[in-house]
Amino acid sequence: MNEKILNSTEFKSLVRSKNAISLILTIAELVVYFGFVLLIAYSKEFLGQKIYGPVTVGIPIGIGVIVISWIFTGIYVAYSNKKYDQKVAEIKEKLGGE
């Protein structure tokens, strides 16, 4: 990449917004994951309660953790495809990049 683009205030602002979204989604994922781990550690009785047959409360919660991870990934990919990549292309075009 061209130094002119990397040093532009527009690009730096865009990188800050991308990093903010990445940080928010990362923190949210860590809260969900470690929340589940803490439930496993400190609330085994709750997670072990039967819902239907051999299915316990912990199984749908564990599946929920996985689904939420996919959703967070989808949010980031949608942001990247819709906003970030488009803005990078606009900045490159404006500043005469490749």
C-alpha angles and dihedrals in degrees: 000000000000119000090228091061095043092051097045117114091228092058093045089051090050092050090050091053091048090049091049092053091045091050093048093049092045093051091046091051092048091050091051094045098044090041087059092046090051090050089054091049100044108021107045092141092057095046091045095057112119117242101177126348110316093347114110130193090257095064098063090040090053091048088049091055090054093046092048089052089055091048092051089049090049091051091053094046092048091049092048095048096042105037115008101047092043093051092047090053091048092050092048091050093046094049095039099253128156 
